[in-house]
Amino acid sequence: MKELPRLILAREHVQLGLTPKQLAGRCNSGALVRVRHGVYVDGASWQALEEWEQYRVRVSAAAQALMAPTVFARHSAASVWRIPTIGRRHPVYALTMRNDGGRSRAGIKRHYASPAGLEVVRREGLLVTGRVRTVLDLAAFTTFAEAVVPVDHVLRADRAQGLPALTKETLLAGIDGNYTAAAARRIRVAVEFADARSGSAGESYGRALMWIAGFESPALQYEMRDHSGLVGYTDYYWDGARVAGEFDGVVKYLKPEYLRGRTPSQAVVDEKLREDRIRASGIGVVRWVWDELRADGQLERKLAAAGVPRRRARSAQ
């Protein structure tokens, strides 16, 4: 994640002589963006952020606006841990230790959590639930397809942040005493399905959607070879149907760790040549992008048209 823009507090600008009307004028011109009441960021810096980075700024803005120390949870804690989640425009989530029913206000959704055994970590200046609790909460309170994404992610070491991989046993051990029976079942289903070999959030989400649609489980990161040697590794492969599946996330054409010294245009050409070699081996290739994952039924139609076999009829999500 790139460096986030500095928060600009209205109270500080008023002290420097700027009136609320002048602040509003700067927002109207695009020079500033109002993140929440009394908190702004530079407009150009805001526009340069990805959507999940903007959400992370909203979490920091909420912390600035609140008088009392606040423990952030669910998607908000995940954004601080840089654990990927699915969906757009999530509210800011925080915990309350008072089980009195009055939990949500000022754009912050609060959920009760017993303080007994609750791990709270200070990270990037914010109080957040620990990695295990963050992932379990997401698995408990989001759909199966959404839940698989963060669980897959923490099963791999996060080398960029120096965080070790979590085991399924560690995750499952965090369930007892913290969730209802129904929530515990949802967590166990997501954890049992999770796979550390999934290479990205998009790959995880797509794999969960395939399962929901009733398709056979593919091999992940499958090694492809032809007469010239190693072709590469496909995201998914169905051996019986001889079909390879590829999720085209934009990061593989932009991020240095994927480009490995190439330009984006070279990466696109290399990907095309790789696909040509796979097809020349008699293997079909089906590709999709984020928009197709988000469009209801579009991935299912693509896989069916490519001949990917089903194990059973579609299930409910």
N, C-alpha and C positions, 0 to 999 in steps of 0.2 A: 504494500500500500504506500502510495506517495505521501509526503509530508502534508498534513492537513492544514488549512488556513487558520490563522489566528482569529479567535472570537473577538468581536468588537461589541463592548457592552454599552448600552445607551446611557447608563448612569455615569460612566466615565466621560462620555462625550458631552453630556450636559454640564459636567463639572468643568470641562474645557471651553465652555461657552457656546456649544452647538445647541440649538433649540430642537424640540421634537419635530417641528415643521421642517427644519433643515435636514434632519435625518430622513424624514419621509420623502423629501425631494431627491435625496441621493438614492433612495430605493426606487423611486419612479424613473430615474435616469439609468438605472442598472449599475450604478457605481457600488451600491451595497445590496445585499440580499438579506431580508429578515428571516432568520431561521426559526425563531420563536419570539414571543413578546420580550422586548428589551435586549435581544441578542442578534447580532448581525455578522456577516462575513463579507469580505471583498467580493464584488460581483464577478469579476473575471476569474478569480481563483475558484469560486463556487462552480462556475460553468465548466471548468477544466476537470472537475471531479467525476468519477464514475458514480453510478446511482448508490452503490453500497457505501462508498466513501461519504457521500452526502448524508446518508443515514447515520454514519458514525459521527459526523459533525453535529447532527441533531441530538444525539445522545450526550455529547459534551455540552451542548447548549442547555439541555435540561438540567445537567448537574450544576451549571453556573447559575441557573435561575432559581434553584431550590435552596431554601435556607438551611435545612438539616441534611446531614450526610445520608446518601441514598445508595442502596445496593441495586444495581441494574442486573436484569436477568433475561432469559430467553434470547430473542433476536438481538436485543441491545447488548447483552453480555457477549454473545457470539461475535458481534461486530468488533468488540474490543479484543477478543481472542483471535480475530481474523479467521473465524470458522464460517464457511460459506453457508448461506441459507437461501431458500427459494421464496419468491414473492416480492411485491413492490409496495412501497408506502406503508411499511409496518409502523404501528405506534411504538413509542418508547415504552419499554417494559421495566418495571421495578418491583421490588418486594416490599411487603409490609409484614411486620411481626405481630400485628394486632389483628386478630380474627374477629373483626367487628362489622364487616360488610361494607364499610366506606372506603373504597380502595382506588378509585380512578377519578382524576381531575387534572385540569391544566395540561391536557394532551399527553398525560402519562397514565398508562394502565398498570395498576398495582395488583399483585396477587399475594395471598397469604402464604407464608412459609414458616414453619416452626424453626426457631433458632437452634434447637437441639441438633447438634451434628452438622449444622450448615457451614460449609466452607466458604468464606468470603476472602477475596484476594484484591489487593490494590494494584491496579495495572493501568499504566498510562495516566495516572492521576485519578482514576475512577475506581470505585468499589464495585466489584462484579462477582457473581457466583463463579466457583471453580470450574475448570473445564468439564469434569465429569458431570456435575449438576447441570451445567449449561446445556450439554448435549442431551442428557436425560429429559430435561424439561422440554426441549424441542421435540424429542421423540414422543413424549407423552401428550403434547398438546397441538401437534400439527398432523397433517395427513401422512399416511405411510410414505408416499412418494417424496414428500418434503423432508420427512424424518430421516430417510436413508442418506441424504446428502451430508449433513453434519456428522453422522455416525461413521460413514465411510472415511470422511476426512480425518478424524482423530485416530483412526486405526493406522494411519501413516505418520511417521515422524515429520514434524514441521521444522525442517532444517533452517529455513529462513529466520525463524524465531527461537531456534534452539530448544524446541519442545519435543519430548519423546512421544513415541506412539503409545496410545492406550490399548489395552487388551479388552476383548469382549468380556472376560471374567471381571475385570475392574469395573466396567460399565454396569454389568448385571449386579454386582455387589452393592452398587449405590442405590438400588431400587427400594430395598426393604425399609419400611417405616416412613417413606417419603411420598408415596403415591397410593391412590386408590387401586383396587384390584383391576378395574378396567384400564386405567392409565398404565399400570404395570404390564398388562398384556400387550398393549400397543408398543411399549418400549421393547419388550422381549422379541416381538415379531420383527421390528426394525433392526435390532442388534443381531439377531440370528441371520437375517438376510444380508447384512452389511459385508463388504468385501474390501480389504485394503488395497487390492490391485486396481481398483477404479482410479483413473488418472486425473479426474477433475469433477467439479460440481455437476457440469452438464452430463458427463458420462454416468455419474451416479443417478441423477434424476431420470435420464433416459432408460437406464436399466430397470429402475423401479416401475416406470410406466410400461415397459415391455412385460414385466411380471403381471401387472394389473390387467393388461390386455390378453394375458393367457399364452404368451409366446414361450417357447422353450428357452431355458437359460443359456446364454452364449458363453463361450470361453472368452476371457478377458486378456488384453494385451497379448494377443496370439502372434507367435512368430511366423512370418511368411518367408518362404524361400523359393527360388526358382533355379534354373540351370546356372545362373551367374552368381548365386549365393544368396545372402540375406537381403530381402527386399525391405523389411521393416516389421513393425508390430502394429496390428490393427486393434482398434478399441474393442471390437466384438467380432466373434466368429462362430458361425453355426456349421459344424463340420458335415452333418448329414445333408444339409441343403447346399453346401459349398457357397455360402454367402458371407461376406465380410461387412460389418457395419462401422461407420465412421462418424463421430460427432465433430463437427467443424466449429469449434469455439474460436473466437477471434484472437485469443491470446497466443495461439501457435504461430500466428503471422506477425505478432507485435513484440512479445516479450523476449528479452535477450537470451534467457535460458532455453527457449525453444528455437530461436533463430540461429544460435551458435555461430555468430559472425556473418550470417547471411543477411541480405536485405529482405524486406517483406515480399518483394516481387520474386526474388530467387526462391523463397520458401514456397510460394504458390506454384512455381514451375516444378520444383522438386516433388511436391505433393502430387501434381498431375502425372509426372513420370512414374512415381511409385504406384499410383493407381493403375496406370497402363500396364505395368509389369504384373500386377495382381490379376487383372482381367485376362492378360495373355496366358496365365496359368489355368484358365478355365473357371475362375472364381468370380462370382458376381459381387459388385460393390454397391452399397446403398449408403447415402450420406444425408445428414440433416444438420440444421443449425438451431440456435436458441429459439427463434420465432416459431419454428415447427414443433418444438417441445411444448411451447406455451399454448399453441393452437389445439383445442380439444380434438383428439382423434387423428391428428395429422401424422404423427409418428406411426400409429397403428396402421393406417392406410398404406404408408410407405413400406413398412416391413411386410405386410401381407402381399403387396404387389411384387415385392422382391422374392417371394417364396419362402420367407422365414416360417418354419413350422410352429404350430401351436401345440401346447400340451393339453389345453382345455379352453372352454369358452371364457370370454372376458369376465372379470370379477368387478365388484364395486371397489372404489378407491377408499 
